[in-house]
Amino acid sequence: MSDKAYLSLGSNIGDREANLAGAITILGEYPENDNLRSASFYSSEPLFNTDQPEFLNTVVEINTTFAPFNFLDEIKNIEKLLGRPSGHKKNAPRTIDIDILTFGDSFLETEELTIPHPGIPYRRFVLVPFNELAPNYIVPGWNITIKELLSRCTDKSKVLKHIIESNA
């Protein structure tokens, strides 16, 4: 049986486009994952530690047969593979950051993993791409759509669709 999960991906060091694209590609290569869809990439200003480069963010929808903690382990492996050090400080610049936003109908609250992610309603850099993918998705247990969460979001930071320049 598979669960539909939504993930938030962000990068603000190195080739941000390649970092996000690499993470999406690797996620799609696992036999446990299928039906992967990605929102557009969005540029966003850093929220908490503002003395760092802008982020590139997206949200990914994926069906997976992984259990939540196994999925988290694989996500941490992807982050490590793409250059994120293991002792990474919170809100510091990073090559890649992948958060599980929702996972099927799961509710978890541990030191290591909280699902649904408690930051969803407060982060435009999550809600804007999430709204592109699934505006009518209702976060389990919250009884509110992503579109409505975005309209109520108090975060007024800039989140702009990123135009990918081609060299052709």
URURWO-V825956 format. One record per residue. N is the residue number from 1. PHI is phi in whole degrees, -180 to 180 (999 if undefined). OMEGA is omega in whole degrees, 0 to 359 (none if undefined). D_FIRST is the distance of its C-alpha to the first C-alpha in Angstrom with 2 decimals. Layout:
BEGIN
n = (N & N)
phi = (PHI & PHI)
omega = (OMEGA & OMEGA)
d_first = (D_FIRST & D_FIRST)
END
This chain:
BEGIN
n = (1 & 2 & 3 & 4 & 5 & 6 & 7 & 8 & 9 & 10 & 11 & 12 & 13 & 14 & 15 & 16 & 17 & 18 & 19 & 20 & 21 & 22 & 23 & 24 & 25 & 26 & 27 & 28 & 29 & 30 & 31 & 32 & 33 & 34 & 35 & 36 & 37 & 38 & 39 & 40 & 41 & 42 & 43 & 44 & 45 & 46 & 47 & 48 & 49 & 50 & 51 & 52 & 53 & 54 & 55 & 56 & 57 & 58 & 59 & 60 & 61 & 62 & 63 & 64 & 65 & 66 & 67 & 68 & 69 & 70 & 71 & 72 & 73 & 74 & 75 & 76 & 77 & 78 & 79 & 80 & 81 & 82 & 83 & 84 & 85 & 86 & 87 & 88 & 89 & 90 & 91 & 92 & 93 & 94 & 95 & 96 & 97 & 98 & 99 & 100 & 101 & 102 & 103 & 104 & 105 & 106 & 107 & 108 & 109 & 110 & 111 & 112 & 113 & 114 & 115 & 116 & 117 & 118 & 119 & 120 & 121 & 122 & 123 & 124 & 125 & 126 & 127 & 128 & 129 & 130 & 131 & 132 & 133 & 134 & 135 & 136 & 137 & 138 & 139 & 140 & 141 & 142 & 143 & 144 & 145 & 146 & 147 & 148 & 149 & 150 & 151 & 152 & 153 & 154 & 155 & 156 & 157 & 158 & 159 & 160 & 161 & 162 & 163 & 164 & 165 & 166 & 167 & 168)
phi = (999 & -111 & -114 & -88 & -121 & -118 & -122 & -104 & -122 & -145 & -152 & -141 & -129 & 75 & -82 & -59 & -61 & -65 & -62 & -67 & -62 & -64 & -64 & -65 & -61 & -63 & -56 & -73 & -84 & -70 & -64 & -76 & -112 & -154 & 52 & -79 & -132 & -121 & -74 & -62 & -89 & -129 & -85 & -145 & -77 & -65 & -90 & -98 & -100 & -81 & -92 & -161 & -65 & -62 & -96 & -114 & -130 & -155 & -125 & -120 & -106 & -151 & -96 & -142 & -100 & -62 & -78 & -52 & -73 & -66 & -62 & -59 & -60 & -67 & -63 & -62 & -64 & -63 & -59 & -64 & -59 & -93 & 99 & -85 & -69 & -69 & -91 & -63 & -76 & -61 & 65 & -88 & -56 & -154 & -70 & -155 & -139 & -125 & -118 & -80 & -86 & -140 & -147 & 55 & -101 & -67 & -125 & -136 & -145 & -130 & -61 & -87 & -153 & -124 & -132 & -62 & -63 & -67 & -85 & -50 & -70 & -108 & -129 & -61 & -65 & -94 & -67 & -63 & -69 & -62 & -64 & -64 & -78 & -150 & -61 & -97 & -66 & -103 & -63 & -51 & 84 & -100 & 55 & -150 & -80 & -61 & -57 & -70 & -59 & -63 & -67 & -97 & -63 & -86 & -73 & -107 & -66 & -75 & -134 & -120 & -58 & -89 & -94 & -85 & -84 & -103 & -92 & -77)
omega = (180 & 177 & 173 & 179 & 172 & 182 & 172 & 179 & 178 & 179 & 173 & 176 & 176 & 179 & 187 & 179 & 180 & 179 & 179 & 180 & 179 & 179 & 180 & 179 & 181 & 178 & 181 & 181 & 178 & 178 & 179 & 184 & 171 & 180 & 181 & 174 & 179 & 170 & 172 & 174 & 182 & 172 & 179 & 178 & 179 & 184 & 193 & 174 & 189 & 180 & 180 & 182 & 175 & 178 & 165 & 185 & 170 & 172 & 181 & 172 & 184 & 171 & 183 & 173 & 174 & 167 & 186 & 183 & 174 & 178 & 177 & 178 & 180 & 177 & 177 & 176 & 178 & 179 & 179 & 179 & 182 & 170 & 177 & 179 & 184 & 181 & 187 & 178 & 179 & 177 & 175 & 176 & 183 & 177 & 181 & 174 & 180 & 178 & 171 & 180 & 176 & 181 & 183 & 177 & 186 & 169 & 179 & 173 & 177 & 176 & 186 & 188 & 174 & 179 & 353 & 181 & 185 & 182 & 185 & 187 & 187 & 188 & 178 & 181 & 173 & 187 & 182 & 178 & 177 & 179 & 176 & 182 & 191 & 184 & 183 & 177 & 178 & 180 & 182 & 177 & 184 & 177 & 180 & 181 & 176 & 179 & 180 & 176 & 179 & 181 & 180 & 187 & 180 & 176 & 182 & 180 & 181 & 175 & 187 & 179 & 183 & 178 & 180 & 181 & 177 & 180 & 183 & none)
d_first = (0.00 & 3.77 & 6.89 & 10.24 & 12.92 & 16.64 & 18.98 & 22.76 & 24.72 & 28.47 & 31.31 & 35.08 & 36.48 & 37.19 & 35.81 & 33.48 & 32.17 & 31.47 & 29.78 & 27.29 & 26.86 & 26.40 & 23.65 & 21.80 & 22.40 & 21.18 & 17.91 & 17.39 & 18.30 & 15.42 & 13.24 & 10.21 & 11.31 & 12.07 & 13.80 & 16.05 & 18.94 & 21.89 & 24.63 & 28.21 & 29.83 & 32.10 & 35.09 & 35.55 & 38.19 & 37.33 & 37.11 & 38.02 & 39.88 & 41.70 & 43.74 & 41.28 & 40.31 & 38.24 & 34.49 & 32.36 & 29.06 & 26.01 & 22.61 & 19.49 & 16.36 & 13.33 & 9.61 & 8.32 & 6.07 & 9.30 & 10.20 & 12.98 & 15.89 & 14.79 & 14.33 & 17.77 & 19.23 & 18.33 & 19.79 & 22.88 & 23.21 & 23.23 & 25.82 & 27.91 & 27.77 & 29.06 & 31.91 & 31.01 & 32.86 & 31.16 & 33.85 & 33.63 & 35.50 & 33.90 & 34.91 & 36.64 & 36.50 & 33.54 & 32.38 & 28.76 & 26.96 & 23.22 & 21.98 & 18.58 & 19.51 & 16.45 & 12.87 & 10.83 & 12.96 & 13.83 & 17.49 & 18.89 & 22.52 & 23.66 & 26.36 & 23.94 & 21.32 & 21.55 & 18.87 & 19.75 & 22.41 & 25.72 & 27.62 & 25.89 & 28.63 & 31.45 & 30.77 & 31.74 & 30.55 & 26.96 & 27.47 & 29.30 & 26.68 & 23.84 & 25.98 & 26.33 & 22.58 & 21.58 & 24.75 & 23.40 & 20.28 & 20.75 & 20.03 & 18.25 & 21.16 & 23.84 & 24.32 & 25.70 & 24.81 & 25.08 & 28.15 & 29.79 & 29.07 & 30.72 & 33.68 & 34.23 & 33.76 & 36.90 & 36.36 & 38.81 & 38.44 & 38.56 & 35.33 & 36.29 & 34.44 & 35.13 & 36.84 & 36.05 & 39.36 & 39.58 & 42.30 & 42.93)
END
